[in-house]
Amino acid sequence: MTTHTTCVDPRMISNRAAPARHRGLGGLLGLVERVQVWQDRIRQRRLLARLDDRMLSDIGIGRADVDHEIDKPFWRG
């Protein structure tokens, strides 16, 4: 399943120029964002698992695709 987002990968942004007092906050914010992504994946996979075969056909995926996606751990995209 392919999704398109406009999010910036926080790993691609360097915080070397940030003052030392803000680096810890950036790390905390990064952790919060990561947990939010994980929670969103869990929610999306649960919803995907609830779709019937007709609905899956409407969006162009099969049951095997769904099974493959929902078997992934939440940390894997």
C-alpha positions, 0 to 999 in steps of 0.5 A: 500500500502506498501513501503520499505525505508531505512530511519531512523526515526529521533524520534529514534535518541537522540540529547542530546549529540549535542552541544546546538547551533546544537539542533535548527538546528536539529529541523529545519532539522527535520521539513524540512525532515517532510515537504519533506515526506508530499510532497512526499506522496501527489505526490505519492497519486496523481499519484496513483489516476491517474492509470487506473484499468489495471495498478492497476491490474498489481501492485496487488491492487484494486480501493478500496485500492486506494480510501482508500489511497488517502482519507488519510490526507498527514500527515498519512502514 
